[in-house]
């Protein structure tokens, strides 16, 4: 004698292709195999990303620092207007100093 619930759940998504229900142990093994495959794929991708990031940090350390700062800014929820204004002034001062140094160096040669 089957209940109404049994007849509704029979054969829904847990079949092995033969029409019968897949035993729980087989399903658990299948899930574990898929999880292991996913873990290997994620691990391989993480190694590729690490290699790419390491190469870029070596080639362009200032870009890496700027990107890390940007990530911190975004994750931190942004800056207050006063801090942003101060950082902009400091950046402009550095830029002006570099331009003046370049101009003085170019005129002395």
N, CA, C and O atoms as a Tinker XYZ file with bonds, in Angstrom:
   436  protein
     1  N      0.842000   -1.173000    0.000000    73     2
     2  CA     0.000000    0.000000    0.000000    64     1     3
     3  C      0.894000    1.245000    0.000000    63     2     4     5
     4  O      1.740000    1.392000    0.882000    81     3
     5  N      0.718000    2.142000   -0.976000    73     3     6
     6  CA     1.518000    3.355000   -1.051000    64     5     7
     7  C      0.669000    4.553000   -0.685000    63     6     8     9
     8  O     -0.515000    4.637000   -1.010000    81     7
     9  N      1.308000    5.462000   -0.007000    73     7    10
    10  CA     0.583000    6.675000    0.368000    64     9    11
    11  C      0.646000    7.676000   -0.774000    63    10    12    13
    12  O      1.373000    7.483000   -1.749000    81    11
    13  N     -0.120000    8.743000   -0.642000    73    11    14
    14  CA    -0.141000    9.781000   -1.664000    64    13    15
    15  C      1.218000   10.458000   -1.762000    63    14    16    17
    16  O      1.663000   10.785000   -2.862000    81    15
    17  N      1.889000   10.674000   -0.626000    73    15    18
    18  CA     3.201000   11.317000   -0.602000    64    17    19
    19  C      4.227000   10.454000   -1.318000    63    18    20    21
    20  O      5.041000   10.969000   -2.084000    81    19
    21  N      4.199000    9.142000   -1.079000    73    19    22
    22  CA     5.146000    8.245000   -1.737000    64    21    23
    23  C      4.989000    8.281000   -3.252000    63    22    24    25
    24  O      5.984000    8.284000   -3.978000    81    23
    25  N      3.765000    8.307000   -3.730000    73    23    26
    26  CA     3.542000    8.307000   -5.170000    64    25    27
    27  C      3.959000    9.628000   -5.802000    63    26    28    29
    28  O      4.317000    9.659000   -6.979000    81    27
    29  N      3.920000   10.728000   -5.037000    73    27    30
    30  CA     4.330000   12.027000   -5.577000    64    29    31
    31  C      5.846000   12.131000   -5.672000    63    30    32    33
    32  O      6.355000   12.747000   -6.609000    81    31
    33  N      6.588000   11.542000   -4.726000    73    31    34
    34  CA     8.034000   11.702000   -4.695000    64    33    35
    35  C      8.759000   10.631000   -5.474000    63    34    36    37
    36  O      9.943000   10.800000   -5.765000    81    35
    37  N      8.114000    9.549000   -5.824000    73    35    38
    38  CA     8.763000    8.452000   -6.514000    64    37    39
    39  C      9.235000    8.901000   -7.893000    63    38    40    41
    40  O      8.462000    9.419000   -8.700000    81    39
    41  N     10.549000    8.683000   -8.143000    73    39    42
    42  CA    11.091000    8.954000   -9.462000    64    41    43
    43  C     11.378000   10.407000   -9.761000    63    42    44    45
    44  O     11.676000   10.723000  -10.913000    81    43
    45  N     11.307000   11.312000   -8.803000    73    43    46
    46  CA    11.548000   12.734000   -9.065000    64    45    47
    47  C     13.023000   13.069000   -8.847000    63    46    48    49
    48  O     13.451000   13.252000   -7.707000    81    47
    49  N     13.792000   13.150000   -9.906000    73    47    50
    50  CA    15.149000   13.644000   -9.845000    64    49    51
    51  C     16.159000   12.684000   -9.249000    63    50    52    53
    52  O     17.355000   12.947000   -9.377000    81    51
    53  N     15.783000   11.620000   -8.624000    73    51    54
    54  CA    16.716000   10.706000   -7.995000    64    53    55
    55  C     16.797000    9.391000   -8.739000    63    54    56    57
    56  O     16.934000    8.338000   -8.115000    81    55
    57  N     16.716000    9.428000  -10.041000    73    55    58
    58  CA    16.753000    8.189000  -10.812000    64    57    59
    59  C     18.127000    8.005000  -11.404000    63    58    60    61
    60  O     18.852000    8.974000  -11.628000    81    59
    61  N     18.486000    6.765000  -11.659000    73    59    62
    62  CA    19.772000    6.456000  -12.260000    64    61    63
    63  C     19.643000    6.173000  -13.746000    63    62    64    65
    64  O     20.543000    5.578000  -14.339000    81    63
    65  N     18.576000    6.573000  -14.338000    73    63    66
    66  CA    18.368000    6.401000  -15.762000    64    65    67
    67  C     17.593000    5.143000  -16.090000    63    66    68    69
    68  O     17.102000    5.005000  -17.211000    81    67
    69  N     17.466000    4.208000  -15.137000    73    67    70
    70  CA    16.764000    2.976000  -15.395000    64    69    71
    71  C     15.327000    3.014000  -14.950000    63    70    72    73
    72  O     14.621000    2.011000  -15.055000    81    71
    73  N     14.878000    4.143000  -14.458000    73    71    74
    74  CA    13.499000    4.273000  -14.042000    64    73    75
    75  C     13.299000    4.059000  -12.561000    63    74    76    77
    76  O     12.286000    4.502000  -12.018000    81    75
    77  N     14.249000    3.379000  -11.864000    73    75    78
    78  CA    14.103000    3.170000  -10.428000    64    77    79
    79  C     14.779000    4.274000   -9.648000    63    78    80    81
    80  O     15.502000    5.097000  -10.209000    81    79
    81  N     14.538000    4.286000   -8.355000    73    79    82
    82  CA    15.169000    5.298000   -7.514000    64    81    83
    83  C     16.606000    4.922000   -7.220000    63    82    84    85
    84  O     16.914000    3.749000   -7.006000    81    83
    85  N     17.490000    5.911000   -7.209000    73    83    86
    86  CA    18.894000    5.692000   -6.903000    64    85    87
    87  C     19.046000    5.565000   -5.389000    63    86    88    89
    88  O     18.537000    6.406000   -4.649000    81    87
    89  N     19.727000    4.543000   -4.928000    73    87    90
    90  CA    19.936000    4.402000   -3.488000    64    89    91
    91  C     20.719000    5.593000   -2.939000    63    90    92    93
    92  O     21.512000    6.206000   -3.654000    81    91
    93  N     20.496000    5.912000   -1.684000    73    91    94
    94  CA    21.108000    7.085000   -1.055000    64    93    95
    95  C     22.626000    7.011000   -1.081000    63    94    96    97
    96  O     23.282000    8.038000   -1.258000    81    95
    97  N     23.201000    5.833000   -0.911000    73    95    98
    98  CA    24.653000    5.691000   -0.900000    64    97    99
    99  C     25.246000    6.007000   -2.271000    63    98   100   101
   100  O     26.278000    6.671000   -2.368000    81    99
   101  N     24.592000    5.529000   -3.329000    73    99   102
   102  CA    25.065000    5.838000   -4.679000    64   101   103
   103  C     24.968000    7.330000   -4.949000    63   102   104   105
   104  O     25.873000    7.922000   -5.538000    81   103
   105  N     23.885000    7.927000   -4.525000    73   103   106
   106  CA    23.698000    9.372000   -4.709000    64   105   107
   107  C     24.767000   10.153000   -3.954000    63   106   108   109
   108  O     25.284000   11.151000   -4.455000    81   107
   109  N     25.094000    9.698000   -2.753000    73   107   110
   110  CA    26.135000   10.359000   -1.956000    64   109   111
   111  C     27.485000   10.265000   -2.655000    63   110   112   113
   112  O     28.245000   11.233000   -2.663000    81   111
   113  N     27.792000    9.109000   -3.243000    73   111   114
   114  CA    29.055000    8.961000   -3.978000    64   113   115
   115  C     29.092000    9.880000   -5.198000    63   114   116   117
   116  O     30.120000   10.485000   -5.502000    81   115
   117  N     27.968000    9.975000   -5.883000    73   115   118
   118  CA    27.896000   10.858000   -7.045000    64   117   119
   119  C     28.108000   12.317000   -6.642000    63   118   120   121
   120  O     28.835000   13.054000   -7.308000    81   119
   121  N     27.477000   12.718000   -5.566000    73   119   122
   122  CA    27.630000   14.092000   -5.076000    64   121   123
   123  C     29.081000   14.338000   -4.677000    63   122   124   125
   124  O     29.636000   15.398000   -4.966000    81   123
   125  N     29.690000   13.366000   -4.019000    73   123   126
   126  CA    31.088000   13.534000   -3.592000    64   125   127
   127  C     32.008000   13.648000   -4.796000    63   126   128   129
   128  O     32.919000   14.476000   -4.794000    81   127
   129  N     31.790000   12.832000   -5.829000    73   127   130
   130  CA    32.612000   12.914000   -7.037000    64   129   131
   131  C     32.489000   14.282000   -7.691000    63   130   132   133
   132  O     33.483000   14.867000   -8.122000    81   131
   133  N     31.279000   14.780000   -7.761000    73   131   134
   134  CA    31.077000   16.120000   -8.347000    64   133   135
   135  C     31.737000   17.195000   -7.501000    63   134   136   137
   136  O     32.321000   18.136000   -8.038000    81   135
   137  N     31.650000   17.064000   -6.183000    73   135   138
   138  CA    32.290000   18.033000   -5.289000    64   137   139
   139  C     33.802000   17.980000   -5.440000    63   138   140   141
   140  O     34.461000   19.020000   -5.441000    81   139
   141  N     34.366000   16.767000   -5.570000    73   139   142
   142  CA    35.812000   16.631000   -5.780000    64   141   143
   143  C     36.232000   17.256000   -7.102000    63   142   144   145
   144  O     37.262000   17.926000   -7.171000    81   143
   145  N     35.443000   17.043000   -8.151000    73   143   146
   146  CA    35.736000   17.663000   -9.451000    64   145   147
   147  C     35.705000   19.179000   -9.348000    63   146   148   149
   148  O     36.573000   19.868000   -9.884000    81   147
   149  N     34.706000   19.681000   -8.662000    73   147   150
   150  CA    34.601000   21.128000   -8.474000    64   149   151
   151  C     35.787000   21.666000   -7.685000    63   150   152   153
   152  O     36.331000   22.717000   -8.023000    81   151
   153  N     36.188000   20.957000   -6.641000    73   151   154
   154  CA    37.330000   21.386000   -5.833000    64   153   155
   155  C     38.605000   21.407000   -6.663000    63   154   156   157
   156  O     39.405000   22.334000   -6.533000    81   155
   157  N     38.811000   20.414000   -7.507000    73   155   158
   158  CA    40.002000   20.387000   -8.366000    64   157   159
   159  C     39.976000   21.547000   -9.363000    63   158   160   161
   160  O     41.002000   22.179000   -9.612000    81   159
   161  N     38.813000   21.819000   -9.925000    73   159   162
   162  CA    38.695000   22.926000  -10.880000    64   161   163
   163  C     38.966000   24.267000  -10.204000    63   162   164   165
   164  O     39.692000   25.102000  -10.745000    81   163
   165  N     38.393000   24.470000   -9.041000    73   163   166
   166  CA    38.604000   25.725000   -8.314000    64   165   167
   167  C     40.071000   25.866000   -7.919000    63   166   168   169
   168  O     40.635000   26.956000   -8.004000    81   167
   169  N     40.685000   24.777000   -7.493000    73   167   170
   170  CA    42.092000   24.808000   -7.119000    64   169   171
   171  C     42.971000   25.175000   -8.309000    63   170   172   173
   172  O     43.886000   25.988000   -8.182000    81   171
   173  N     42.690000   24.570000   -9.476000    73   171   174
   174  CA    43.458000   24.871000  -10.680000    64   173   175
   175  C     43.301000   26.343000  -11.070000    63   174   176   177
   176  O     44.272000   27.009000  -11.431000    81   175
   177  N     42.068000   26.836000  -10.990000    73   175   178
   178  CA    41.819000   28.235000  -11.338000    64   177   179
   179  C     42.513000   29.173000  -10.359000    63   178   180   181
   180  O     43.043000   30.208000  -10.763000    81   179
   181  N     42.516000   28.821000   -9.074000    73   179   182
   182  CA    43.174000   29.649000   -8.068000    64   181   183
   183  C     44.678000   29.717000   -8.325000    63   182   184   185
   184  O     45.294000   30.768000   -8.148000    81   183
   185  N     45.269000   28.588000   -8.743000    73   183   186
   186  CA    46.709000   28.587000   -9.059000    64   185   187
   187  C     46.991000   29.472000  -10.260000    63   186   188   189
   188  O     47.987000   30.196000  -10.277000    81   187
   189  N     46.126000   29.422000  -11.262000    73   187   190
   190  CA    46.301000   30.278000  -12.441000    64   189   191
   191  C     46.198000   31.755000  -12.061000    63   190   192   193
   192  O     47.006000   32.570000  -12.504000    81   191
   193  N     45.212000   32.095000  -11.247000    73   191   194
   194  CA    45.037000   33.481000  -10.812000    64   193   195
   195  C     46.245000   33.918000   -9.990000    63   194   196   197
   196  O     46.746000   35.029000  -10.163000    81   195
   197  N     46.712000   33.050000   -9.099000    73   195   198
   198  CA    47.878000   33.380000   -8.273000    64   197   199
   199  C     49.096000   33.654000   -9.150000    63   198   200   201
   200  O     49.825000   34.618000   -8.920000    81   199
   201  N     49.314000   32.810000  -10.151000    73   199   202
   202  CA    50.444000   33.022000  -11.059000    64   201   203
   203  C     50.339000   34.337000  -11.810000    63   202   204   205
   204  O     51.328000   35.057000  -11.947000    81   203
   205  N     49.155000   34.652000  -12.292000    73   203   206
   206  CA    48.942000   35.901000  -13.019000    64   205   207
   207  C     49.149000   37.105000  -12.110000    63   206   208   209
   208  O     49.807000   38.074000  -12.491000    81   207
   209  N     48.587000   37.039000  -10.910000    73   207   210
   210  CA    48.722000   38.156000   -9.969000    64   209   211
   211  C     50.177000   38.325000   -9.558000    63   210   212   213
   212  O     50.671000   39.451000   -9.494000    81   211
   213  N     50.868000   37.235000   -9.281000    73   211   214
   214  CA    52.281000   37.318000   -8.887000    64   213   215
   215  C     53.120000   37.946000   -9.993000    63   214   216   217
   216  O     53.997000   38.765000   -9.719000    81   215
   217  N     52.858000   37.568000  -11.233000    73   215   218
   218  CA    53.599000   38.150000  -12.353000    64   217   219
   219  C     53.314000   39.646000  -12.486000    63   218   220   221
   220  O     54.230000   40.432000  -12.722000    81   219
   221  N     52.053000   40.040000  -12.336000    73   219   222
   222  CA    51.704000   41.454000  -12.457000    64   221   223
   223  C     52.276000   42.281000  -11.306000    63   222   224   225
   224  O     52.701000   43.418000  -11.510000    81   223
   225  N     52.288000   41.718000  -10.110000    73   223   226
   226  CA    52.851000   42.435000   -8.960000    64   225   227
   227  C     54.345000   42.646000   -9.169000    63   226   228   229
   228  O     54.884000   43.698000   -8.824000    81   227
   229  N     55.008000   41.646000   -9.733000    73   227   230
   230  CA    56.442000   41.770000  -10.002000    64   229   231
   231  C     56.704000   42.805000  -11.096000    63   230   232   233
   232  O     57.628000   43.611000  -10.985000    81   231
   233  N     55.888000   42.781000  -12.151000    73   231   234
   234  CA    56.077000   43.709000  -13.266000    64   233   235
   235  C     55.635000   45.134000  -12.923000    63   234   236   237
   236  O     56.294000   46.102000  -13.303000    81   235
   237  N     54.537000   45.254000  -12.214000    73   235   238
   238  CA    53.935000   46.570000  -11.947000    64   237   239
   239  C     53.541000   46.699000  -10.477000    63   238   240   241
   240  O     52.358000   46.619000  -10.148000    81   239
   241  N     54.511000   46.895000   -9.596000    73   239   242
   242  CA    54.179000   46.933000   -8.159000    64   241   243
   243  C     53.284000   48.112000   -7.777000    63   242   244   245
   244  O     52.448000   47.977000   -6.884000    81   243
   245  N     53.439000   49.254000   -8.429000    73   243   246
   246  CA    52.619000   50.402000   -8.070000    64   245   247
   247  C     51.160000   50.206000   -8.486000    63   246   248   249
   248  O     50.247000   50.664000   -7.800000    81   247
   249  N     50.952000   49.536000   -9.593000    73   247   250
   250  CA    49.574000   49.220000   -9.994000    64   249   251
   251  C     48.932000   48.278000   -8.979000    63   250   252   253
   252  O     47.756000   48.411000   -8.640000    81   251
   253  N     49.733000   47.320000   -8.502000    73   251   254
   254  CA    49.213000   46.369000   -7.512000    64   253   255
   255  C     48.829000   47.089000   -6.223000    63   254   256   257
   256  O     47.796000   46.788000   -5.624000    81   255
   257  N     49.654000   48.033000   -5.798000    73   255   258
   258  CA    49.350000   48.797000   -4.580000    64   257   259
   259  C     48.076000   49.620000   -4.785000    63   258   260   261
   260  O     47.219000   49.682000   -3.903000    81   259
   261  N     47.963000   50.248000   -5.954000    73   259   262
   262  CA    46.766000   51.042000   -6.240000    64   261   263
   263  C     45.518000   50.169000   -6.279000    63   262   264   265
   264  O     44.466000   50.557000   -5.770000    81   263
   265  N     45.633000   49.004000   -6.877000    73   263   266
   266  CA    44.490000   48.089000   -6.940000    64   265   267
   267  C     44.100000   47.599000   -5.547000    63   266   268   269
   268  O     42.916000   47.488000   -5.230000    81   267
   269  N     45.099000   47.309000   -4.720000    73   267   270
   270  CA    44.805000   46.884000   -3.346000    64   269   271
   271  C     44.119000   48.016000   -2.580000    63   270   272   273
   272  O     43.190000   47.778000   -1.808000    81   271
   273  N     44.581000   49.241000   -2.799000    73   271   274
   274  CA    43.936000   50.383000   -2.158000    64   273   275
   275  C     42.505000   50.564000   -2.618000    63   274   276   277
   276  O     41.620000   50.863000   -1.816000    81   275
   277  N     42.278000   50.382000   -3.903000    73   275   278
   278  CA    40.923000   50.492000   -4.441000    64   277   279
   279  C     40.020000   49.408000   -3.857000    63   278   280   281
   280  O     38.872000   49.671000   -3.497000    81   279
   281  N     40.546000   48.197000   -3.766000    73   279   282
   282  CA    39.754000   47.106000   -3.183000    64   281   283
   283  C     39.414000   47.413000   -1.725000    63   282   284   285
   284  O     38.290000   47.172000   -1.284000    81   283
   285  N     40.366000   47.934000   -0.991000    73   283   286
   286  CA    40.104000   48.310000    0.397000    64   285   287
   287  C     39.066000   49.415000    0.493000    63   286   288   289
   288  O     38.217000   49.417000    1.385000    81   287
   289  N     39.148000   50.345000   -0.434000    73   287   290
   290  CA    38.177000   51.440000   -0.467000    64   289   291
   291  C     36.767000   50.903000   -0.692000    63   290   292   293
   292  O     35.828000   51.269000    0.016000    81   291
   293  N     36.636000   50.043000   -1.674000    73   291   294
   294  CA    35.321000   49.495000   -2.010000    64   293   295
   295  C     34.796000   48.635000   -0.854000    63   294   296   297
   296  O     33.640000   48.770000   -0.452000    81   295
   297  N     35.640000   47.761000   -0.328000    73   295   298
   298  CA    35.205000   46.884000    0.763000    64   297   299
   299  C     34.941000   47.658000    2.049000    63   298   300   301
   300  O     34.110000   47.251000    2.861000    81   299
   301  N     35.632000   48.748000    2.233000    73   299   302
   302  CA    35.448000   49.560000    3.427000    64   301   303
   303  C     34.255000   50.489000    3.357000    63   302   304   305
   304  O     33.931000   51.149000    4.344000    81   303
   305  N     33.605000   50.555000    2.229000    73   303   306
   306  CA    32.412000   51.378000    2.114000    64   305   307
   307  C     32.693000   52.814000    1.722000    63   306   308   309
   308  O     31.818000   53.669000    1.854000    81   307
   309  N     33.897000   53.099000    1.240000    73   307   310
   310  CA    34.204000   54.444000    0.783000    64   309   311
   311  C     34.828000   55.304000    1.872000    63   310   312   313
   312  O     35.051000   54.848000    2.994000    81   311
   313  N     35.098000   56.523000    1.532000    73   311   314
   314  CA    35.732000   57.467000    2.449000    64   313   315
   315  C     34.817000   58.653000    2.705000    63   314   316   317
   316  O     33.901000   58.941000    1.934000    81   315
   317  N     35.091000   59.323000    3.798000    73   315   318
   318  CA    34.360000   60.557000    4.057000    64   317   319
   319  C     34.871000   61.633000    3.102000    63   318   320   321
   320  O     35.950000   61.491000    2.526000    81   319
   321  N     34.118000   62.682000    2.936000    73   319   322
   322  CA    34.491000   63.763000    2.022000    64   321   323
   323  C     35.794000   64.421000    2.458000    63   322   324   325
   324  O     36.628000   64.756000    1.617000    81   323
   325  N     35.976000   64.608000    3.748000    73   323   326
   326  CA    37.195000   65.259000    4.243000    64   325   327
   327  C     38.437000   64.422000    3.936000    63   326   328   329
   328  O     39.457000   64.968000    3.517000    81   327
   329  N     38.364000   63.131000    4.136000    73   327   330
   330  CA    39.501000   62.264000    3.854000    64   329   331
   331  C     39.766000   62.222000    2.355000    63   330   332   333
   332  O     40.921000   62.260000    1.932000    81   331
   333  N     38.729000   62.146000    1.561000    73   331   334
   334  CA    38.884000   62.130000    0.115000    64   333   335
   335  C     39.509000   63.435000   -0.377000    63   334   336   337
   336  O     40.375000   63.419000   -1.251000    81   335
   337  N     39.077000   64.549000    0.176000    73   335   338
   338  CA    39.634000   65.852000   -0.197000    64   337   339
   339  C     41.125000   65.902000    0.139000    63   338   340   341
   340  O     41.927000   66.361000   -0.674000    81   339
   341  N     41.501000   65.432000    1.328000    73   339   342
   342  CA    42.908000   65.425000    1.730000    64   341   343
   343  C     43.750000   64.527000    0.845000    63   342   344   345
   344  O     44.866000   64.889000    0.470000    81   343
   345  N     43.224000   63.357000    0.509000    73   343   346
   346  CA    43.953000   62.432000   -0.364000    64   345   347
   347  C     44.123000   63.022000   -1.760000    63   346   348   349
   348  O     45.167000   62.837000   -2.386000    81   347
   349  N     43.116000   63.726000   -2.248000    73   347   350
   350  CA    43.207000   64.362000   -3.564000    64   349   351
   351  C     44.266000   65.456000   -3.548000    63   350   352   353
   352  O     45.057000   65.567000   -4.485000    81   351
   353  N     44.289000   66.250000   -2.513000    73   351   354
   354  CA    45.312000   67.309000   -2.397000    64   353   355
   355  C     46.708000   66.703000   -2.355000    63   354   356   357
   356  O     47.622000   67.201000   -3.012000    81   355
   357  N     46.876000   65.636000   -1.591000    73   355   358
   358  CA    48.178000   64.999000   -1.496000    64   357   359
   359  C     48.592000   64.443000   -2.863000    63   358   360   361
   360  O     49.747000   64.583000   -3.264000    81   359
   361  N     47.664000   63.822000   -3.570000    73   359   362
   362  CA    47.965000   63.301000   -4.908000    64   361   363
   363  C     48.340000   64.408000   -5.877000    63   362   364   365
   364  O     49.261000   64.255000   -6.679000    81   363
   365  N     47.626000   65.521000   -5.803000    73   363   366
   366  CA    47.953000   66.654000   -6.675000    64   365   367
   367  C     49.331000   67.221000   -6.352000    63   366   368   369
   368  O     50.073000   67.598000   -7.258000    81   367
   369  N     49.677000   67.284000   -5.073000    73   367   370
   370  CA    51.005000   67.769000   -4.688000    64   369   371
   371  C     52.098000   66.870000   -5.242000    63   370   372   373
   372  O     53.103000   67.357000   -5.762000    81   371
   373  N     51.907000   65.564000   -5.134000    73   371   374
   374  CA    52.896000   64.637000   -5.678000    64   373   375
   375  C     53.011000   64.784000   -7.192000    63   374   376   377
   376  O     54.114000   64.760000   -7.737000    81   375
   377  N     51.883000   64.936000   -7.867000    73   375   378
   378  CA    51.892000   65.094000   -9.314000    64   377   379
   379  C     52.592000   66.385000   -9.720000    63   378   380   381
   380  O     53.384000   66.393000  -10.662000    81   379
   381  N     52.305000   67.469000   -9.019000    73   379   382
   382  CA    52.963000   68.749000   -9.318000    64   381   383
   383  C     54.457000   68.674000   -9.056000    63   382   384   385
   384  O     55.253000   69.194000   -9.838000    81   383
   385  N     54.847000   68.024000   -7.950000    73   383   386
   386  CA    56.273000   67.886000   -7.645000    64   385   387
   387  C     56.977000   67.101000   -8.746000    63   386   388   389
   388  O     58.089000   67.456000   -9.138000    81   387
   389  N     56.353000   66.046000   -9.247000    73   387   390
   390  CA    56.960000   65.246000  -10.306000    64   389   391
   391  C     57.059000   66.058000  -11.591000    63   390   392   393
   392  O     58.065000   65.979000  -12.296000    81   391
   393  N     56.013000   66.848000  -11.906000    73   391   394
   394  CA    56.074000   67.685000  -13.116000    64   393   395
   395  C     57.142000   68.757000  -13.007000    63   394   396   397
   396  O     57.873000   69.004000  -13.966000    81   395
   397  N     57.240000   69.396000  -11.850000    73   395   398
   398  CA    58.264000   70.428000  -11.661000    64   397   399
   399  C     59.661000   69.824000  -11.732000    63   398   400   401
   400  O     60.561000   70.404000  -12.340000    81   399
   401  N     59.841000   68.676000  -11.121000    73   399   402
   402  CA    61.143000   68.013000  -11.166000    64   401   403
   403  C     61.519000   67.672000  -12.600000    63   402   404   405
   404  O     62.668000   67.845000  -13.007000    81   403
   405  N     60.546000   67.187000  -13.364000    73   403   406
   406  CA    60.788000   66.863000  -14.769000    64   405   407
   407  C     61.120000   68.119000  -15.578000    63   406   408   409
   408  O     62.006000   68.094000  -16.432000    81   407
   409  N     60.408000   69.213000  -15.309000    73   407   410
   410  CA    60.623000   70.471000  -16.029000    64   409   411
   411  C     61.996000   71.036000  -15.693000    63   410   412   413
   412  O     62.705000   71.501000  -16.585000    81   411
   413  N     62.382000   71.003000  -14.421000    73   411   414
   414  CA    63.686000   71.530000  -14.015000    64   413   415
   415  C     64.791000   70.663000  -14.600000    63   414   416   417
   416  O     65.816000   71.183000  -15.043000    81   415
   417  N     64.599000   69.368000  -14.607000    73   415   418
   418  CA    65.591000   68.461000  -15.180000    64   417   419
   419  C     65.742000   68.650000  -16.679000    63   418   420   421
   420  O     66.848000   68.545000  -17.209000    81   419
   421  N     64.650000   68.927000  -17.364000    73   419   422
   422  CA    64.685000   69.121000  -18.816000    64   421   423
   423  C     65.339000   70.451000  -19.174000    63   422   424   425
   424  O     66.022000   70.548000  -20.194000    81   423
   425  N     65.139000   71.468000  -18.355000    73   423   426
   426  CA    65.705000   72.788000  -18.682000    64   425   427
   427  C     67.187000   72.862000  -18.352000    63   426   428   429
   428  O     67.889000   73.698000  -18.921000    81   427
   429  N     67.693000   72.020000  -17.451000    73   427   430
   430  CA    69.103000   72.084000  -17.078000    64   429   431
   431  C     69.975000   71.285000  -18.035000    63   430   432   433
   432  O     71.199000   71.402000  -17.970000    81   431
   433  N     69.400000   70.482000  -18.918000    73   431   434
   434  CA    70.216000   69.706000  -19.855000    64   433   435
   435  C     70.286000   70.324000  -21.200000    63   434   436
   436  O     70.938000   69.783000  -22.094000    81   435
